[in-house]
């Protein structure tokens, strides 16, 4: 087994939603959270996954590099990619030597020394802040709201550009008040955007147990568009 193999459950070769431009999105196995709307619960465990060596991964990225253009690149997502931070460090270093834009999509729940090293290497961090109320956050994820905000403080301290993401669930975190708190608590000159994603049930069939949101309706697109417009208005009045 290669010494620096990483555990992967999916690779999207021409992604356009996980960072700027056209990107290779590499979804890594393992996650410390158990989000009640997760559409990839198979990512929670690191077992039964594909393992790719650093060399194989870099070769694959090299074949796709022509599609990236000036803005695209590689995004490491999950699961929680920072669980494999020790194995990501040398890979990200080589991608940066090749002048490839690198983003990481994280819940912010991991802030080990190796995780900090990865955050300092990448060009962009996409930070998923799933709720602004600590009790609601813990009920949703099983984690502590303080952790993504500790990560956010670290990004600000090290002057690392970031996007904020949030999945919006009807009657759970879709109020203007909650979105105002999200905007306020994540504000800084380093924040490039706030991006709202609509709750959907695309992965519910993968759950071994019932999801707490099993009977919740999917977020209507017209409402999501209005909420995004509201957040954008707040963003412009920073």
C-alpha positions as CSV (number, residue, x, y, z in Angstrom):
1,X,0.0,0.0,0.0
2,X,1.5,3.4,-0.9
3,X,2.7,5.3,2.1
4,X,0.9,8.5,1.2
5,X,-2.3,7.1,-0.2
6,X,-5.5,9.0,0.6
7,X,-8.9,7.6,1.1
8,X,-11.4,8.8,-1.5
9,X,-15.1,8.0,-2.1
10,X,-15.7,10.1,-5.2
11,X,-13.9,12.3,-7.8
12,X,-15.8,14.8,-9.9
13,X,-13.6,15.7,-12.8
14,X,-15.3,18.8,-14.2
15,X,-17.0,20.4,-11.2
16,X,-18.2,24.0,-11.3
17,X,-19.8,24.4,-7.9
18,X,-17.0,23.9,-5.4
19,X,-14.8,26.9,-5.9
20,X,-14.0,29.3,-8.8
21,X,-13.9,28.0,-12.4
22,X,-13.8,24.4,-13.6
23,X,-12.3,22.1,-11.0
24,X,-11.4,18.6,-10.1
25,X,-13.3,18.0,-6.8
26,X,-11.9,15.2,-4.7
27,X,-14.2,13.9,-2.0
28,X,-12.3,12.3,0.8
29,X,-13.6,9.7,3.3
30,X,-14.1,10.2,7.0
31,X,-16.1,12.8,8.9
32,X,-16.3,13.7,12.6
33,X,-19.9,15.1,12.2
34,X,-23.2,13.4,11.5
35,X,-25.2,16.0,9.8
36,X,-28.9,15.2,9.8
37,X,-29.3,16.2,6.1
38,X,-26.0,14.6,4.8
39,X,-26.5,13.3,1.3
40,X,-23.2,11.3,1.5
41,X,-23.4,9.3,4.7
42,X,-21.2,6.7,3.1
43,X,-18.4,9.3,3.6
44,X,-18.5,9.1,7.4
45,X,-16.4,6.0,7.7
46,X,-13.0,5.5,6.1
47,X,-13.6,1.8,5.4
48,X,-14.6,0.4,1.9
49,X,-13.0,3.3,0.0
50,X,-10.7,3.7,-2.9
51,X,-7.1,4.5,-2.0
52,X,-5.1,6.6,-4.4
53,X,-1.4,7.2,-4.1
54,X,0.0,10.7,-4.3
55,X,1.6,9.9,-7.6
56,X,-1.7,8.6,-9.1
57,X,-3.6,11.6,-7.9
58,X,-1.2,14.0,-9.3
59,X,-1.1,12.2,-12.7
60,X,-4.9,12.4,-12.8
61,X,-4.9,16.1,-12.0
62,X,-2.2,16.7,-14.6
63,X,-4.4,15.1,-17.3
64,X,-7.3,17.5,-16.4
65,X,-5.3,20.6,-15.9
66,X,-5.9,22.0,-19.4
67,X,-9.6,22.4,-18.5
68,X,-9.0,24.6,-15.5
69,X,-8.3,27.8,-17.4
70,X,-7.2,30.8,-15.3
71,X,-9.7,30.4,-12.5
72,X,-10.1,26.7,-12.0
73,X,-8.1,24.1,-10.1
74,X,-8.6,21.4,-7.5
75,X,-10.9,21.3,-4.5
76,X,-10.6,18.8,-1.6
77,X,-14.0,18.1,-0.1
78,X,-15.6,15.3,1.9
79,X,-16.6,14.0,4.3
80,X,-14.1,16.1,6.1
81,X,-10.8,16.4,4.2
82,X,-8.9,17.7,7.1
83,X,-9.1,14.4,8.8
84,X,-6.4,13.4,6.3
85,X,-4.5,16.6,6.6
86,X,-1.1,14.8,7.2
87,X,-1.5,13.1,3.8
88,X,-2.8,16.2,2.1
89,X,0.2,18.4,3.0
90,X,2.7,17.0,0.5
91,X,0.0,16.8,-2.2
92,X,-1.1,20.4,-1.8
93,X,2.6,21.5,-1.7
94,X,3.2,19.8,-5.1
95,X,0.0,21.3,-6.6
96,X,1.1,24.8,-5.5
97,X,4.6,24.2,-7.1
98,X,2.7,23.4,-10.3
99,X,0.8,26.8,-9.8
100,X,-2.6,25.0,-9.5
101,X,-5.3,26.8,-7.5
102,X,-6.3,24.7,-4.5
103,X,-9.4,25.0,-2.4
104,X,-10.6,23.0,0.6
105,X,-14.2,22.6,1.6
106,X,-14.4,22.0,5.4
107,X,-16.8,21.9,8.3
108,X,-14.1,23.6,10.4
109,X,-14.3,20.9,13.0
110,X,-10.7,19.9,12.7
111,X,-7.9,22.4,13.7
112,X,-4.9,20.2,14.5
113,X,-1.4,21.3,13.6
114,X,-1.5,19.4,10.3
115,X,-5.0,20.9,9.5
116,X,-3.5,24.4,10.1
117,X,-0.7,23.6,7.8
118,X,-3.1,22.6,5.0
119,X,-5.2,25.8,5.6
120,X,-2.1,27.9,5.2
121,X,-1.1,26.2,2.0
122,X,-4.4,26.5,0.0
123,X,-5.6,29.5,-1.9
124,X,-9.2,29.3,-0.7
125,X,-11.2,27.8,2.2
126,X,-14.9,27.0,1.8
127,X,-16.1,27.0,5.4
128,X,-19.5,25.3,6.0
129,X,-21.2,27.1,8.9
130,X,-24.3,25.0,9.3
131,X,-26.2,27.1,11.9
132,X,-25.6,30.1,14.1
133,X,-27.3,28.8,17.2
134,X,-25.1,26.5,19.3
135,X,-28.0,24.2,20.4
136,X,-29.4,23.8,16.9
137,X,-25.9,23.2,15.5
138,X,-25.2,20.5,18.0
139,X,-28.5,18.8,17.3
140,X,-27.9,19.0,13.6
141,X,-24.3,17.8,13.5
142,X,-23.3,16.3,16.9
143,X,-20.5,18.8,17.0
144,X,-19.8,22.1,18.7
145,X,-20.4,25.4,17.0
146,X,-17.3,26.9,18.7
147,X,-15.1,24.7,16.4
148,X,-15.9,26.3,13.0
149,X,-15.6,29.7,14.5
150,X,-12.2,28.8,15.9
151,X,-11.3,27.8,12.4
152,X,-12.7,31.1,11.1
153,X,-10.6,33.0,13.6
154,X,-7.6,31.1,12.4
155,X,-8.3,32.0,8.7
156,X,-8.6,35.7,9.7
157,X,-5.4,35.6,11.7
158,X,-3.5,34.0,8.8
159,X,-5.2,36.2,6.2
160,X,-6.6,33.2,4.3
161,X,-9.4,34.0,1.8
162,X,-12.7,32.1,2.5
163,X,-16.2,31.5,1.3
164,X,-19.0,30.8,3.8
165,X,-21.5,28.1,2.9
166,X,-24.7,27.0,4.5
167,X,-27.3,24.4,3.6
168,X,-30.7,26.0,4.2
169,X,-33.5,23.8,5.6
170,X,-37.1,25.0,5.6
171,X,-38.3,26.1,9.1
172,X,-34.9,25.3,10.6
173,X,-32.4,27.9,9.5
174,X,-34.2,29.8,6.8
175,X,-35.1,32.9,8.8
176,X,-33.8,36.4,8.0
177,X,-32.6,36.6,11.6
178,X,-30.5,33.5,11.3
179,X,-29.0,34.7,8.0
180,X,-28.2,38.1,9.5
181,X,-26.3,36.4,12.3
182,X,-24.5,34.3,9.7
183,X,-23.4,37.4,7.8
184,X,-22.4,39.3,10.9
185,X,-20.5,36.5,12.6
186,X,-18.5,35.6,9.5
187,X,-17.7,39.1,8.4
188,X,-14.2,40.2,7.4
189,X,-12.4,41.6,4.4
190,X,-11.1,38.1,3.6
191,X,-14.7,36.8,3.1
192,X,-15.3,36.6,-0.6
193,X,-18.9,35.3,-0.6
194,X,-21.7,33.7,1.3
195,X,-23.3,30.8,-0.6
196,X,-26.6,29.2,0.3
197,X,-27.4,25.7,-0.7
198,X,-31.0,24.3,-0.7
199,X,-31.8,21.3,1.4
200,X,-32.7,18.3,-0.7
201,X,-33.4,14.6,-0.1
202,X,-31.1,13.2,-2.8
203,X,-29.2,11.0,-0.3
204,X,-31.9,10.0,2.1
205,X,-32.1,6.5,0.6
206,X,-28.5,5.9,1.7
207,X,-29.3,6.3,5.4
208,X,-29.4,3.1,7.6
209,X,-31.7,4.9,10.0
210,X,-34.3,7.6,9.6
211,X,-33.1,11.1,9.1
212,X,-34.6,13.7,11.4
213,X,-35.4,15.7,8.2
214,X,-37.0,12.8,6.5
215,X,-40.4,14.5,6.5
216,X,-39.2,18.0,5.8
217,X,-39.9,19.4,2.3
218,X,-37.1,20.3,0.1
219,X,-36.1,23.9,-0.1
220,X,-38.1,25.6,-3.0
221,X,-35.7,27.1,-5.5
222,X,-37.6,30.4,-5.7
223,X,-37.3,30.8,-1.9
224,X,-33.6,29.9,-2.0
225,X,-33.1,32.6,-4.7
226,X,-34.8,35.2,-2.5
227,X,-32.8,34.2,0.6
228,X,-29.6,34.4,-1.4
229,X,-30.5,37.8,-2.7
230,X,-31.2,38.9,0.9
231,X,-27.8,37.7,2.0
232,X,-26.1,39.4,-1.0
233,X,-27.7,42.6,0.1
234,X,-26.4,42.2,3.6
235,X,-23.0,41.4,2.1
236,X,-22.9,44.6,0.1
237,X,-23.7,46.7,3.2
238,X,-20.8,45.4,5.3
